[in-house]
Amino acid sequence: MIVPFILTVAIDSAMLPPPGTYRYNALINGKSAGTASVTISNAPPGTKVTEAATSHTANGDTNTKSTMLLNAGLVPVTYMSSYAQQQDTMPGTVSFNGRTADVNTGGFNKTFTLGGTSKNFVIMDTATMSGLLLLPSQMRAWKDADTTALVPALSSEAFLSVLHGVTVQRPATVPATDVSISFQGEAPFVEWYDPASLVVDEVDFPGQNLQIIRRR
């Protein structure tokens, strides 16, 4: 009985982009909207994902730093973040308790429950790339199951599901070997990724004219 368990953990752990640092530029209407640097590292029995991101807004730059731990099944276990704008810094944390998650942002706590047919929570924090980078891996591991996306910076949530049977035009910036995965929800988006490495090369939010493109 031990061997199958070990093999399962190894397979699940392999369903992520290789350990390393991945850098992205965000563009709105073709103009710079921010940058992100995401580092994936092994943290047995799971994975550690850290990020440093900067978003450009009318009120100035917001700098976000975050750390997320995943178990061997790619399910978030903990999430810690800080959001800094000018002289103000706001901390955030998420703790997961099965079908509920406690989000504490700036000292304000709110509990969320998995919505609808959701099986797991994912993190989709504002102006960050970590959650988007993980999605193709998580959807492959979870067989495209519906999820509840938490947005800690806004103390909010959104229902997220894969949209099947759609044809998406390939952007000129995307490698010819990439495949796409489309998501429907409050802000529909498309991710383009390498099916072999599961590294995301581009994310497009058509409704916001937002592109997030990996720097190579």
N, C-alpha and C positions, 0 to 999 in steps of 0.2 A: 504493500500500500504506500510505502514511502516514495518509491521511484516515480509513480504517476504524479504525486503531489509536487515533487521537485521539478519534473518536466513542465507541469502547468505553470509554475511560478516563472520558470525560465522563458517560456513562450510569451506569457503576459508581459514580462519585463522587456522583451525584445520589441514589443509593439510601440516603440517610441523612436523619435529621431535619435541618432547616435549622440552620446555625451559630447558637449561642446557648446560654443557660444554662437548664437544666430542674431544677426542685426537687421533691423528693418527701418525703412523710411515711410512715413505716412504723408499722403498728399490729398488735399481737398481742392477740386477743380484745378489740379495740376500744380498747386502751390504747397510748399512745405507746411505740414501741420504737426510734425513731431518726429521723434525717433524712439527706437526701443532696442535694447540689448538683452537677450534672454539666454541664460545658461542652464543647460541640463546636465545633471551629474548623478551618479549612482549613490544611493543612500539606503543600503540594505535594511529591511527587506523590500524597499521601494525605490522611489526616485525623488530628487530634490530639484526644484525649478525656481531660479531666482531671476529677477528682472530689474533693470533700471530704465525708466522711460521718461521722456519729456514731451509734453504737448503744448502747442502754441495756441493761445486763446486771446480774445480781445482784452482780457483782464491781465494778461501776462503769461509767463510760462508756469506750468504745473509740473513738478518733478515727483514721480512715483517710484517707490522702491517696494518690492514684494518678494516674499518667499512662500512657496507652496510645497507641501509634501504629499506624495501620492503613494498608495499602497501598490502591491504587485499587480492588482487588477486595474490600475490607473485611476482609481477612485480617490478624490481629494480627501486628505486626512486633517490637515491644518492649513490655514492661510493667514499670513501676517503682512501688513502693508503700512506705508506712511505716505502721505500726500503733502507736499510742500509747495506753497505759493507765497512769494515774497518772504515775509518774516513769519508766516504762520505755517505750522505743521500739524497735521491731523493723523493720528494713528488709527489703524483698523485691524480687526481680527475676525476670523471665522472659525468656529468649532463645529464639528459635524457629529450628529447623534442619531445615526440610522436614517429615518425619514424626516428628520428635522435638522436645521442648522441655525446656530446663533451667530448673528452678525453684530459686531460692536464697532461703531465708527464714531470717533470723537467723543466717546463716553456714552453714546446713545445705543442701546441694545434692542435688537428686534429678532424674533424667531420666525423662521420660514419653514414651510412644510412642502415636501415634494408634491408638485401639482399634477393633476390629470393622470396620465399613464406613465409619468416619469419613473425611472428606476434609480437614477443617480443625480447628484448635484454636479455642476461644473462651475468654474469661476470665469466670469467675463467682465472683469473690472474695466472701468472707463479708461480710455487712452493707454491701454496696455495690450501686449501681444501674447502673453503667456498662455492664456486660455484658448486663444485662436490657434496657436501652434500645436496645442495638445489635441484639439478636436478630431482630426482625422484618425489619430491613433486610438482615441477613446471610442469613436464610432465603430472602428473595425473591431475593437475588443468587445464592445457591447452590442454588436450586430445592429447598428443604427437605431438603438433604442431612444425613445424620447427622453429629454433631460430637462431639469430646471436649472436655469442659469442664474447665479447670484452676482449682483453688481454691488460689492461692498462699499465703494465710494459714495453710492447714492442710496444705500440701505434699501435696495429694491431687488426684484427678481423678474425673470421672464421665462416663458415656456419656449423650448427650443426643439425642433424636430427636423429630420432630414427630408428634403423634397425630392422624390424620385421621379424618373421619367421626363426630365427636362433637358433640353439641349441648350448649352451655354456657349456663346461665341468666345473663342480663345483670344485673350489679349496678346498684343504683339510682344509684351514684356515677359510672357510665360514660356518656359522651355517646351519644346515639341513633345517631350515624353511625359509631361505632367498630366494628371487627371484632375477632374473637378468633383467637388461635393457641394451641394446647395442646401441651404438652411432656410426654413420659413419661420416667421415669428414677427415680433413687433418691428424689427429692422432686418428684412431679408438680406442674406449675403451669400457669396460664393467663395470657396477656398480652392486654390490650385496647389497641388502638392506632388512630390515625387512618390510614386506608388511603391518604389523599392525601399527608400530611406524614410518615408513619411515626413520629410522636411517640407514645410509650407513655403512656397515661393511668392504667393500673392493672395491677398484677400480683397474682395471688391464688395463695397456697399453701394449699390447703384442709387438708392434713394437719397444718400447723403453725398454722392459724387466723391466718395472716399476710396482711395486705394492704399493698401499697405504692401510694400514691395521689399523683398529681401535684398540686402546689399551683398554682393559677392566679391 
